[in-house]
Amino acid sequence: MLVLNRFTVPPDTRDGFLERAHAALAALAACPGYRSGRLTRALEDTAAWTLVTEWESVGAYRRALGAFDVKVHATPLLAQSLDEPSAFETLASAGPGEPVKIIESDRAAESWR
């Protein structure tokens, strides 16, 4: 599962944002089920930032959001991300030189489930 939290960070607030983003990434990285994470900035617009994390499952990500350190260090930052979908399930993947691997959705077939 991939989580993309996008932020618009004015240049005069960048230092404070970086400190909070590093603390958030560290808190998330300490949680079970965390696979990887990175803080990225757009090349075309230096005010556009994304916190990208990868999780073994939706459940692992949701449990991480309940961890004390995540509530203290990550939740306040994540609340400032752009209001848009941020959690994505992987439906296909491919490593370098590998064929595409199709992955079944974890979502229930019926939207009411």
N, C-alpha and C positions, 0 to 999 in steps of 0.2 A: 504494500500500500504506500502511496506517495502523498505527502502533504506539502502543499505550496501556499505559503502565507506571503502575500505581496504587500509592500509598504511604499508610501511616498514620504521621503525624508528630506526636508529642506536642508540646504548646506549648513545653516547655522545651528542645526540640532543634531548633526551627524555624530559628533563625539559621544553624546549621551545615548543615542540610538545604538551605536556600536557596542558600548559597554553593556547595555541591556540585552542586546541580541546575543552577545557572547555568553552571558549568564544564562539566558534562555536555552541556548544550544547545549550548554554543559548540563543543565538540569534534565533536558530531554534525553541526552546521551546516556545518562545514568540509569535510565528506566529499562526494565526487561522488555524485550521485543524490538528495541531500537536497533536498526541496521546501519544507518548512516545519516549524515546531515551536513549541510553547508550553508553559508551565508553568501549570497551572490548580489552583484550590482550590475545593472544594465550598462552596456558599453555606450549606447546611444543617449541615455538620460541618466546622469549620475544621481538623480533623486529617486530613481526606481530601484528598490531592493527586494529580494525574495529570500525567505528562510525556507529551505528545502529539507525535509526529513523523510526517511524511508523506514517503514515498519513491517514486521513480519505478518501482522494482521490488523484488521479494524479493531478487534478487541484489545490488542496490545496498545494501540494508540489511545483508545478511550480510557484504558486503565492508567496510562501514563498521565493523562490530563487530571487524574484524581490524586496524583502523588503530591505530597506537601511541597517539595522543592519546586515542582513545576507550577503549582498554584502561586507560589511566592515569586519565582523568577521568570516564568514563561507566560503565564496567563495574562498579566497586565500588558505585556508586549503584543501577544496575539490578539488581544482585544482592539488594538490599534491598527490591525491589518485591514486591507481593503475589504469591503463587504461583498464577497463573492464566494462561490464554491471553492473549497480549499483541499478537500480530501478526495483522492482518486484511487480507484482500484485498478490494478494492473490486469489487462486483458490479453496482452501479447508482449513478448520480450525476445531479445536476440543479443547474444554476446558477439564479440568480434569474430567474424568468419563463421558464425553458427547460424543454423536455420532459425526461422521465427518459431517460437514456442507459443502456442495458443493456450490461454489459461481460462478456466471456467469462472464465471462470476460467483462471488459469495452472496450476492443479493438474492432475496426470495423472488420467485417468479411473479407473484402477485404483489402489487404495490401496497396493499393493505396489510401485509404480513410483517 
